[in-house]
Amino acid sequence: MPEVIFHIRWPDGVEERCYSPSTIIHDHLTAGHSYPLPDFVARARAGLNAASDRVAARYGYACSSAMDQLARIEATAKRHSADGPPVVCLSLS
């Protein structure tokens, strides 16, 4: 299953390298787009859950790496204001 590394910039300017075990994340995030924080978290959650589901369908178990990534995104998002600057998806590869 092809993995995807996506880079984001948080509202405070910090950039982060993120992991998805599946290309389905492309259905939820687009390189070069900015997302209000709540929208970004919802998109990341949907994309990473879908990616984990694809792993489960293929291998019989959910992807703990996708769930770990989602947990990091959700934890970092809590440190930012929902009405602050957007999250930018810098790249998906």
Secondary structure as GFF3:
##gff-version 3
##sequence-region A 1 93
A	DSSP	beta_strand	4	9	.	.	.	ID=ss1
A	DSSP	beta_strand	15	20	.	.	.	ID=ss2
A	DSSP	three_ten_helix	23	27	.	.	.	ID=ss3
A	DSSP	beta_strand	34	35	.	.	.	ID=ss4
A	DSSP	alpha_helix	37	59	.	.	.	ID=ss5
A	DSSP	alpha_helix	64	77	.	.	.	ID=ss6
A	DSSP	beta_strand	87	92	.	.	.	ID=ss7
###
